[in-house]
């Protein structure tokens, strides 16, 4: 059974399980068909996508008009997305902006470079949680492939369990610790604000992590930067 976080007449928001692909392959088709059957919906449309290793909030439209409107909102960057991630490596900085162009690297990976022709832009806050763990709250302003994973790698703090970007990962880690945590957007002039706690992962269930997450369930109230359309930071 797939967890439904919010059910609207025009769309549904679910907690996508980790390990499920939503990238136009056979597994994605099977997943959507299973969700259609569960919700008794004749058709569902993926509005946006999450990496296979990422769990969390995913929007599916129930009709073509809603799909068009919501997809347009994502394309125009009118949807605020917030992710959480765990690392056990000390970052080079504990909060701020991460910007730079992304170029292809080896073995299907990407890397961040110092040029800013068409940069990936993310802002983050981080919180020490004891035991060498640090929780990141990240808001991506752009939507590049592997953007958050590459951004944290560039800080020297790759995500625990990320088989592509974490060097010599522990094979006993039970999941990749990246989760689509919250969304804020308007639909037909109504403000929608949602959050979703991770439901799997031993480290996410630790008391220190849970206590910090409870304090972050309204991430939109934090002081986030305003980014101009030319991708330069604007005064807050």
Protein Blocks (a to p, Z undefined) as FASTA:
>chain_A
ZZdfbdcfkbccddddehiacehpaklmmmmmmmmmmnopabdcdfbdcdfklgcjdddd
fbfklmmmmmmmmmnopaccddddddfbdcfbfbdcdeddddddeehiacddfbdfbccd
dddddddeejhiacdddddfbdcehklmmmmmmnopacehiaklmghiafkbgbdcdddf
bdcddeehiacddddddfehjklmpmklmmmmmmmmmmmlpccddddfkopacdZZ
